[in-house]
Amino acid sequence: MENYQYGLVLLLLRLIYLCASLFALSFVPYSHAIDVKVDGTEDKAINENIAAHLAIIEPPTSCEISTSFNDLINDSVQKATQALGYYNVVISSIELSGEPCDKLRMKVEQGPQIIVDNVDVSLTIDGSDEKLQAAIDQFPAKVGEPLNQSSYSSAKTGLLSLSQLRGYFDAKFDEQEIRIDTEQNTASITLALNAGKRYQFGQLKLPQGIRAKALINQVLTFQPGEEYHAEKVAEFNQNLKLIGYFQQVVARPTLSKAADYQIPIEVIATEKPRDIFNVGGGVSTDTGPRVQFKWERPWVNLRGHSLSAEVFASTLEQNLRASYKIPLEDPLDNYLSFQVGFKAEDNNDTESETLTASAQRHWGSGQGSWSKIGFLRLEQESFTQGSADRQSTSLLIPGGTLSRRRSRGGLDINWGDRQRITIEGASKSLVSDIDLFRVSLESKWIRSYDKHRLTLRAELGAIATDDFNQVPSSLRYFAGGDQSIRGFGFENLSPVVDGELTGGRYLSVASVEYSYPLVPNWRIATFVDAGNASDDPFDDTAYSFGVGGSWLSPVGPIRLYLARGKSVTDQTIRLHFSMGPAL
């Protein structure tokens, strides 16, 4: 009981101390930044720099300018003006006013600016380096130009940073001096960079027992004995993350362990667990609510093979797919994959079930470059399209896809484009029930001009066949929906027979959208869409126009559009909702 009472007393004393501290703080005077106005100068940069230096000074409690406050003002003004090359600035008057004395007015005589009359910037190096030498030759201080100490200091820092990036870890300045002649108003600059010897990449150090040794070596961007460059380490780190087999991974140079000018590169990695499960979902006016479940086994064997399976379900479509991936010489962009899948669709006048098995060869060329896929797909689709009798078609389809995606701006893409071209075909002489040739082109462009953003989109497609009635529904063309022609339901546009959609031989869609920000993370937009899926090229064009907006949420853009559509048979008004990246 005594211990309990003792604890209550201690708690009470602490509360009293806290309240007293807060009470005392309430009487501490609040510091106001000084509002500075400078007269007598012709160079706007002088005024701005003086104001920046003086704004952090706490004003006196009274408006009397003491000797110490006057000295502080003078020192700050000299630092501000000397940084811009003015060494003869004279303060002719200082006044404080306002309540509480936070308005400072001063008049200065700026005097002449210091002019550089000599520049001696040199490089001492073991060997030669064109990049470093070019940086020396382009040093910003030039004879006959005003002295700018801020630019000089930034250039010095840049030289040392460039030296470190390129492996000159012993780089230093043997001499660094600016001699000012305030009588002649001239400056002489001497700067001598001693880069020393360039380090090389040493051995790659991997964690004990790591399974991904072969894959890590396949994405290595350097070899032992090669001249060091930090960009190659950064690229290696990016490759390690893109492999997809590590939960955490980083490669770092260990300068402390360097020997004979060779720096070992150490890899620290935590491999992903044996099995990974992901559950996701979403909603849009095209597909309604949807859920997705994915299972992945990133490690099947020590050669980096991986296995995954995915289930997707919405009110219109259900999809089950399994994939097996085999990395080749470059596991990031060059690999083989094999897929099997089942897809069921019940949308508008389409009912179909499709079984597929395919093999794909992927070639990539790095970020922003064209990627290539060659594929061979065996599929059997049982379908009912419109009022036609149920059909069952088997096809062996070889083909290829060429695609590219580039973007800037993160979640809120302000510049980017996407292109995709797919060519595929089938022949009755090779297992298939019909002869078929199909080509599809997609392109989307986003460009920003100040706050104005323009989005352009186009789709083209064509089918050549000896029997269109047996072309599976999944290969026919339909238009309409959030990502096609707004104002119409998902895949609600195509040729019509007996009042039911049949799908088209041709596809042509174009869209223009303009958007402008109202407030941060919110944009308004207006758009025009046009096109259709048809039996003749560019036939029966449908149009839509409307307004909308987007919100950049923490998980990505969410878009809402109100669209008015007009086709040869109908006029509609439709609200579209979607979320996800703009490309």
Secondary structure, 3 states (H helix, E strand, C coil): CHHHHHHHHHHHHHHHHHHHHHHHHCCCCCCCCCEEEEECCCCHHHHHHHHHHHCCCCCCCCCCCCHHHHHHHHHHHHHHHHCCCCCCCEEEEEEEECCCCCEEEEEEECCCCCEEEEEEEEEEECCCCHHHHHHHHCCCCCCCCECCHHHHHHHHHHHHHHHHHCCCCCCEEEEEEEEEECCCCEEEEEEEEEEECCCEEEEEECCCCCCCHHHHHHCCCCCCCCECCHHHHHHHHHHHHHHCCEEEEEEEECHHHCECCEEEEEEEEEECCCCEEEEEEEEECCCEEEEEEEEEECCCCCCCCEEEEEEEEECCEEEEEEEEEEECCCCCCCEEEEEEEEEEEEECCEEEEEEEEEEEEEECCCCCCCEEEEEEEEEEEEEEECCCCCEEEEEEEEEEEEEEEEEECCCCCCEEEEEEEEEEEECCCCCCCCCEEEEEEEEEEEEEECCEEEEEEEEEEEEEECCHHHCCHHHCECECCCCCCCCCCCCCECCEECCEECCECEEEEEEEEEEEEEECCEEEEEEEEEEEEECCCCCCCEEEEEEEEEEEECCEEEEEEEEEEECCCCEEEEEEEEECCCC
